[in-house]
Amino acid sequence: MPSSSPDNLFSDSMKKSFYLISHPVADGVSLNYCSVSNRFLLLSKRNQETFWNSDPGEIKASNPRLYETLAANGFLVPDEADECGTVLERKRKAVLDRSWYNVVVNTTLDCNLRCWYCYESRIPESRMSPELIRSIKFHIASKHEETAYSCLKLSFFGGEPFLEFTAIRELLDFAKGFCRERGIALIADFTTNATLIGEREAEYLSRFRCHFQITLDGAEDTHNRIKAGPTCPSPYRRTLEALKLINEGIPDRLVAVRINFDNRVLREMHRIISDIDFLDRRKTYVIVKKVWQVGSEKIDREALMDGIQELLDRKFLPDYYSMPKGGVCFAEREQQTLFNYDGGVFKCTTISAFDQENSLGSLNFATGSVVWDAEKTRSWHAEASPDHCKACGWFGACLGPCNRQLLAHPGERLCTFDAMSLSEAEYLVYLFKYNLLWNELFPATEHATKKQTQ
């Protein structure tokens, strides 16, 4: 996770950053974090007391070396610095970023498995029409004429997108030729259970830069009980086989293994991690996500921390609400469109239903152009960070809840930490360890070019 540096390290008049987190982590040692600069400092008891109990001028006079370290890492900032404004500007730039365009396609809302926790309403035999596929091609081309993006991310979602592999191939074949002719980077992105990825699919996808999010819902018996469908009696083995095909046959890849957990799954983490030990750590990370139907207060925190620690020990980057977020949620970006299998136009993949009520626009099948509902999208893209978020030390890294959540829960006090099942101190230590592993896997010389577009 690359760190950023403050623009002005040494001003004549400095103040302490507003966005600081600090907790003791050992006898006489405290861990400090600045969420705007994404920098950590371990300070001795003496330096900790100097930092917190003295103003910057006093620190500079009594301990110039400490002062320079604090300023260089963003813990001290110029008096005139508007840190909240800086964070909000970062968010706004991410919302308006025109350098890349993300087209999300629900190839189907059908699925070959039956996960009990799935929020999608399964629609058997739902398929994309040739007319819609052609229209999405028109849209990709016309959007580039409107805004000459330099990267196209073509994301496939569902349902299980590989039920419609023919549609995937047709869209990717078009996108590859279109992007090659114009010097545009192309990312093929899949959220999938992977049970339908075999040698044929892996060989085809080896020609692309691919991102995958693939779910494991426990060790083998638990996963199979949760996911088994009539056409796939052993989904765990099929998913592992697909991961091996991807790991061995798709060189330009980024794989997110998502572990959806309750307490039972947490107790099985060792077995899951052992089963995926073959994966390349520099091209893999592990998303650890609580099943949403289970309350945070019911999670075994010790088992959760043990699982995260084992991932770290085995050199897997564990994404457990990791911060700083990689910009805003993809659905908040203006340069993103989701097409449902029936031609409906949306933004978010986690809405309750892909129906007219949730639709944000309409597609002209003949031209591929999208007409957005101005009133709905105005709220969708507006700056709506709650005051309690702006006043939180984590805001520089967390950025607060997405606008869809804010619109769905008007007046409620939403906080990312409500879903974590960890204390602030526990999370801070996890994040510190995550950064240490990141820098081990991706040395500083690679930070300028290493990006995880999610």
Steps between C-alpha positions, in 0.01 A plus 500: 500500500694804381536792740458861404712792619385845613552774244682736736720334758641802682298818530592784734185433698376146552212329679419142588296311245136467596481146359715306745448167675722378784506194727763337723611169352778395736662606823626852437407501127202655323384453142390820327320533168423799280209408276558785252861408422452127573816495710574311823743593776608295799597741776668440832319612814716811521446603137131415524457733796699772324283471190166502676577746779704763315417737217703469177724794586598342830564164329724671243702671771535201732527214250574611142537144374156402631355818351642419155370141519152616597490761224640266234226246574207742512450498878582871495354713221516869407266721702309594186442138397135404452525125554128433476491695176794296372318174572177623341693612193654153471153351508371743243789433262429128527132557422586710195804302378468466122817302440319165513151373432335208678223307325334243729285231338258269676513224241223319690327496838492122489754291690615139508540506882263576789672708770268565794635850567474631142315832477420465128158389379582206275331512159526160327593501133562876496734572209638790299353551156715549188346848472626595849850366430513705181374807685769469771762492224349820356507650848870424558588666171274803537615558857860519381401758240338701778785456751828352374570267792840328508386183679185292459401266781238253385348334808276193492259441787173321568370246592782282381648679198665189352159351429518742208856439386402557137391854585820557698710390201309715255537813711867436583588421138350831396662691787843353427494612138348837582755571774799376300417732209482802731778422745259447789586268790241226558415318824265201502342476844291213643301445819437126487474175695753366243339155474442553127858605424670207331794463265308651208406812696844540658675464164280769349547739791878453494503759218369772732596691810255347745365580845300238690300498821434137594321388816575224749234460768691274737709187483383229261202352688365839610549659158328210323206507740452875445549510125420162344262516206338218302759524223806542724505260797863580600546875446798531737717268291383669180588844638848387606555345156400828337734695728785270395417550132497877551820494706687289245347617172412871522824696547353850521255459785389623839299252708289592801398193697200608704429309822147568622504411867296426805651346813502151352696616196745690722580176677580346160729777378816293542369233264385756242835680506685170464288410196585826319868501599601442135385849395757765407502752786590791274195434283254402772330658796236359734181691576368408845132595516236427761178345372263796519219308672721437807522785751846644571450452871469123449837458332780328692758781497786278612431255214477791256834643613659154488381452142631840389832433673539164328442663162771754583735226623448310174572822304146548368380861499174485698250764392287550809356847433859596418573872483559732335225404263607487137300812422120505507278201431491425127124570496557857623719582201343694215696291250322174582186331368333170590289322237264231622436195281167655389649837404421682825751768600635522856814587696525273805525119505363465857154649457196300614360454148589597145162654433356828378492650849876455539588582140705817448468532124388350172686348206434580136553157345548645151782740591638371831451839664381524860264768624550542873228601745644840598320520834611155615859530380537845654451346843710198404809711417455784749749563779307376803766410759332518843639745754585219743721346230682826429571533872636144531874428508453221246329718238814554289521124437140385541323773296174408672206293372408504132213714379280198429513408869429858601203519264367166623529597869412871525570652839680193637851523640694259279857397580732245341615390846146384585553197275857416599462307827839648598596778736676805358829384657468149352424643159794742518743215572354296213539793261860556609584134436322517165719795396814319610409200285403721206842665508666160525311364198523822299819694577492879484650501150184330371246723673477745213385231260320255729128566500209284607199620305205335679 
